[in-house]
Amino acid sequence: MSEHQPVEGKILTLPFMFLGVLAAIGLYFLGVRFADGLGAVANINSGYPWGIWVVYDVVVGTALACGGYALAFVIYVFNKGKYHPLIRPAILASLFGYALGGFGAFFDMGRYWQFYNIAMPSNWNFNSVMLEVGLCVITYIFVLFIEFAPAVLERMGAKNMLRWLNKVLFFFIALGVLLPTMHQSSLGSLLIIMGAKVHPLWQSLQWQPLMALLTALTMGFSIVIFEASFAAVGFNRRPETPLLARLSKAIIALISVFLLVRVLELALNGKLGFAFAGDLAGNMFLLEMALFIFPLVVMLSRGNRDNGRLLLFAAVSLLFAGALYRFNAFLIAFNPGPGYSYFPSVPEIMVTVGIVAIEIMAYLVFVKKLPVLHSAEHA
Amino acid sequence: MKRRDFLKATAGGATAALCGAGIAEARENKPPLENAIGILYDATLCVGCKACVRACKEINGLPPTLMGEDVQYDASRGVSGTTYNVIKVYKNGTSEAKDKEIDGFSFAKKSCMHCVDPACVSGCPVSALTKNPVTGIVQYNADTCIGCRNCMVGCPFSIPQYEYHDAKGQIQKCLFCNQAGVERISQGLLPGCADVCPTGATLFGTRKELLAEAKKRLAAKPGETYIYPRGRASDELHTHEKDAPAYQQHIYGEHEVGGTQVMHIAGVPLNKLGMPELPDRSYASIAEGVQHTLYKGMIAPAIALAGLAYVVKRNTSNSDQDDPDGQNSRRPGPNNDRGEP
């Protein structure tokens, strides 16, 4: 008997059908995008070439999908086997997050029918951060497929294949730790070349990769706490609070280092004044800081960590913090010069909403049909 | 050394390496090519006739701008998928004096600057944007472009234009009238804009010639007679005489983001004419420096992968033998599992 079990239950619930409607609306506008061009659906323009499809679907979306990465780091590199019950749902969520991030990048591409050019070595520009991000994300999606394959094989009862896969799985787990380290830091490095268009509060140049990586890891751990808490409530399962409480120690360390580097970079370069300028950028920075500091304060107390609800609040705050850090850097405080503005159109938002709906629907189907969640009696 | 300590040390090392990238010296700016060509735009000579805008459209086969029922070849308000070059106007107060910042006006040009160390070329993942090794022209190949628009977000001047309203759009920008099918530079001709400019406000030449010419103009005393060449900087036959204006002592593009091959001079501060204030260091040099410091030609990731594979293998193989179904083989051994409640 596997230590993971499918959650039995109906697929076509009311929330599922509601998500289906959202997905259909999103897919409709996606059809318009392919028929009439990006401009027919999205408000992106010459000054703001990257809108929410890049910044949310790819930059924030893949960071939210870092649960599998963060846990793999803890379980397999730091050898903390007790977190094992959390890994399969985390890998599954990462798989969907990344697959849809990849899909988002695809339909946002202006010349998507030539996307295979990025896989042709003769075209590669090794100076390009974007090349590293592109290749690394594509590879990682395949790695996540392989990391999740045991759940499918168990369900199929393919014991021989399972035994064979388990022999080589260590290599893919190692890749599953290395690749996100590379592309999550590179997603930050993408900001370097945008230079002065990125507000000084977010343009840390050489420090971009470290900040992006630290926030991706905090978001990864937070999403594990978030998903485990919701799975416990939604599927009426025993909460994994003691396990989650321990994860928060890793989060405390990560936020502390992040805040230290962030504030030092600003202070040493004389940019702290921008924080108190009272303008949109300054206020967004203060909000972002508050969202990072609140969970730190909550998690520093042991009593709070053992409180499932407070822990969930802290995790949600961190998810918003990491997402806002990215939104601020790439969009909200991004300034290409006078004459340009951007706010996503309704159809543009609906595409992103539809994509997220598809992601959640697929997750629900998978946990109900495949051995993903940890069996209660083993927990 | 216990394995736990080893792991801590490894993780510490990785963090230190990543932090090291923060202080590691990125590469220098790329130097200008020996025979780089360029354009010098002198706003004080520009009369705003927009002959350059029209010639650009004609030579590059770009459609006119429609204003109601009017077909206009020179009315574009900014660069776009169908406009590579525009002349704009700066106005202040009563706008009575040309080339004066206060109560004056000035013309301004917007087009690709053909950077010496371009962000668009550095950022393009598929080498669709490249710098010609002889002329330094920033060229585009639509057949490899995937439309990621990293060139657009990277360009400090927001020059590359994606055709958003075309289901099969591509990137459009000034290619110095030397793209396949046009090839004016290769044929020894002038780019369209410089060819038709009646005053030499848009002047063609090598970057070196243009830089020397610009320095000479800036050194001229306001009011003294200056002989301005037309078309080509080296052209001594086609010139006209005019009193030198009071130039701003700034050659925009001499140093900005590592220098540009299209340079601007004016009587009004250049940042008032739509040219952003930029540091001398190219952002491409910083980005590439960080990237190559971290990756060292993929050697660093390869070593990291080997190390990770070793550690993961050790941490996952403990229970293989007594697990015939293989189902528990991913589960790390209980011995290493400290602090289990």
Boltz contact constraints between the chains, C-beta under 6 A:
constraints:
  - contact:
      token1: [A, 2]
      token2: [B, 327]
      max_distance: 6.0
  - contact:
      token1: [A, 36]
      token2: [B, 167]
      max_distance: 6.0
  - contact:
      token1: [A, 37]
      token2: [B, 164]
      max_distance: 6.0
  - contact:
      token1: [A, 37]
      token2: [B, 165]
      max_distance: 6.0
  - contact:
      token1: [A, 37]
      token2: [B, 166]
      max_distance: 6.0
  - contact:
      token1: [A, 37]
      token2: [B, 167]
      max_distance: 6.0
  - contact:
      token1: [A, 37]
      token2: [B, 169]
      max_distance: 6.0
  - contact:
      token1: [A, 38]
      token2: [B, 164]
      max_distance: 6.0
  - contact:
      token1: [A, 39]
      token2: [B, 164]
      max_distance: 6.0
  - contact:
      token1: [A, 39]
      token2: [B, 165]
      max_distance: 6.0
  - contact:
      token1: [A, 46]
      token2: [B, 158]
      max_distance: 6.0
  - contact:
      token1: [A, 46]
      token2: [B, 161]
      max_distance: 6.0
  - contact:
      token1: [A, 47]
      token2: [B, 158]
      max_distance: 6.0
  - contact:
      token1: [A, 49]
      token2: [B, 149]
      max_distance: 6.0
  - contact:
      token1: [A, 49]
      token2: [B, 152]
      max_distance: 6.0
  - contact:
      token1: [A, 49]
      token2: [B, 153]
      max_distance: 6.0
  - contact:
      token1: [A, 50]
      token2: [B, 153]
      max_distance: 6.0
  - contact:
      token1: [A, 76]
      token2: [B, 312]
      max_distance: 6.0
  - contact:
      token1: [A, 76]
      token2: [B, 315]
      max_distance: 6.0
  - contact:
      token1: [A, 77]
      token2: [B, 311]
      max_distance: 6.0
  - contact:
      token1: [A, 79]
      token2: [B, 315]
      max_distance: 6.0
  - contact:
      token1: [A, 79]
      token2: [B, 332]
      max_distance: 6.0
  - contact:
      token1: [A, 79]
      token2: [B, 336]
      max_distance: 6.0
  - contact:
      token1: [A, 81]
      token2: [B, 332]
      max_distance: 6.0
  - contact:
      token1: [A, 81]
      token2: [B, 337]
      max_distance: 6.0
  - contact:
      token1: [A, 82]
      token2: [B, 337]
      max_distance: 6.0
  - contact:
      token1: [A, 82]
      token2: [B, 340]
      max_distance: 6.0
  - contact:
      token1: [A, 84]
      token2: [B, 331]
      max_distance: 6.0
  - contact:
      token1: [A, 109]
      token2: [B, 146]
      max_distance: 6.0
  - contact:
      token1: [A, 109]
      token2: [B, 147]
      max_distance: 6.0
  - contact:
      token1: [A, 109]
      token2: [B, 148]
      max_distance: 6.0
  - contact:
      token1: [A, 110]
      token2: [B, 147]
      max_distance: 6.0
  - contact:
      token1: [A, 110]
      token2: [B, 162]
      max_distance: 6.0
  - contact:
      token1: [A, 110]
      token2: [B, 169]
      max_distance: 6.0
  - contact:
      token1: [A, 111]
      token2: [B, 145]
      max_distance: 6.0
  - contact:
      token1: [A, 111]
      token2: [B, 146]
      max_distance: 6.0
  - contact:
      token1: [A, 111]
      token2: [B, 147]
      max_distance: 6.0
  - contact:
      token1: [A, 114]
      token2: [B, 146]
      max_distance: 6.0
  - contact:
      token1: [A, 115]
      token2: [B, 146]
      max_distance: 6.0
  - contact:
      token1: [A, 117]
      token2: [B, 126]
      max_distance: 6.0
  - contact:
      token1: [A, 117]
      token2: [B, 144]
      max_distance: 6.0
  - contact:
      token1: [A, 117]
      token2: [B, 146]
      max_distance: 6.0
  - contact:
      token1: [A, 118]
      token2: [B, 125]
      max_distance: 6.0
  - contact:
      token1: [A, 118]
      token2: [B, 126]
      max_distance: 6.0
  - contact:
      token1: [A, 118]
      token2: [B, 146]
      max_distance: 6.0
  - contact:
      token1: [A, 123]
      token2: [B, 126]
      max_distance: 6.0
  - contact:
      token1: [A, 123]
      token2: [B, 127]
      max_distance: 6.0
  - contact:
      token1: [A, 123]
      token2: [B, 144]
      max_distance: 6.0
  - contact:
      token1: [A, 125]
      token2: [B, 124]
      max_distance: 6.0
  - contact:
      token1: [A, 125]
      token2: [B, 127]
      max_distance: 6.0
  - contact:
      token1: [A, 127]
      token2: [B, 122]
      max_distance: 6.0
  - contact:
      token1: [A, 127]
      token2: [B, 288]
      max_distance: 6.0
  - contact:
      token1: [A, 128]
      token2: [B, 123]
      max_distance: 6.0
  - contact:
      token1: [A, 128]
      token2: [B, 124]
      max_distance: 6.0
  - contact:
      token1: [A, 128]
      token2: [B, 125]
      max_distance: 6.0
  - contact:
      token1: [A, 129]
      token2: [B, 287]
      max_distance: 6.0
  - contact:
      token1: [A, 129]
      token2: [B, 291]
      max_distance: 6.0
  - contact:
      token1: [A, 130]
      token2: [B, 123]
      max_distance: 6.0
  - contact:
      token1: [A, 130]
      token2: [B, 125]
      max_distance: 6.0
  - contact:
      token1: [A, 130]
      token2: [B, 150]
      max_distance: 6.0
  - contact:
      token1: [A, 131]
      token2: [B, 125]
      max_distance: 6.0
  - contact:
      token1: [A, 134]
      token2: [B, 125]
      max_distance: 6.0
  - contact:
      token1: [A, 162]
      token2: [B, 326]
      max_distance: 6.0
  - contact:
      token1: [A, 163]
      token2: [B, 326]
      max_distance: 6.0
  - contact:
      token1: [A, 166]
      token2: [B, 326]
      max_distance: 6.0
  - contact:
      token1: [A, 166]
      token2: [B, 329]
      max_distance: 6.0
  - contact:
      token1: [A, 170]
      token2: [B, 312]
      max_distance: 6.0
  - contact:
      token1: [A, 170]
      token2: [B, 313]
      max_distance: 6.0
  - contact:
      token1: [A, 170]
      token2: [B, 316]
      max_distance: 6.0
  - contact:
      token1: [A, 171]
      token2: [B, 309]
      max_distance: 6.0
  - contact:
      token1: [A, 173]
      token2: [B, 312]
      max_distance: 6.0
  - contact:
      token1: [A, 174]
      token2: [B, 305]
      max_distance: 6.0
  - contact:
      token1: [A, 174]
      token2: [B, 308]
      max_distance: 6.0
  - contact:
      token1: [A, 174]
      token2: [B, 309]
      max_distance: 6.0
  - contact:
      token1: [A, 174]
      token2: [B, 312]
      max_distance: 6.0
  - contact:
      token1: [A, 177]
      token2: [B, 308]
      max_distance: 6.0
  - contact:
      token1: [A, 178]
      token2: [B, 304]
      max_distance: 6.0
  - contact:
      token1: [A, 178]
      token2: [B, 305]
      max_distance: 6.0
  - contact:
      token1: [A, 178]
      token2: [B, 308]
      max_distance: 6.0
  - contact:
      token1: [A, 189]
      token2: [B, 290]
      max_distance: 6.0
  - contact:
      token1: [A, 192]
      token2: [B, 286]
      max_distance: 6.0
  - contact:
      token1: [A, 192]
      token2: [B, 287]
      max_distance: 6.0
  - contact:
      token1: [A, 193]
      token2: [B, 119]
      max_distance: 6.0
  - contact:
      token1: [A, 193]
      token2: [B, 123]
      max_distance: 6.0
  - contact:
      token1: [A, 193]
      token2: [B, 154]
      max_distance: 6.0
  - contact:
      token1: [A, 193]
      token2: [B, 283]
      max_distance: 6.0
  - contact:
      token1: [A, 193]
      token2: [B, 287]
      max_distance: 6.0
  - contact:
      token1: [A, 194]
      token2: [B, 153]
      max_distance: 6.0
  - contact:
      token1: [A, 195]
      token2: [B, 156]
      max_distance: 6.0
  - contact:
      token1: [A, 195]
      token2: [B, 283]
      max_distance: 6.0
  - contact:
      token1: [A, 205]
      token2: [B, 286]
      max_distance: 6.0
  - contact:
      token1: [A, 206]
      token2: [B, 22]
      max_distance: 6.0
  - contact:
      token1: [A, 206]
      token2: [B, 290]
      max_distance: 6.0
  - contact:
      token1: [A, 207]
      token2: [B, 22]
      max_distance: 6.0
  - contact:
      token1: [A, 210]
      token2: [B, 18]
      max_distance: 6.0
  - contact:
      token1: [A, 336]
      token2: [B, 158]
      max_distance: 6.0
  - contact:
      token1: [A, 337]
      token2: [B, 276]
      max_distance: 6.0
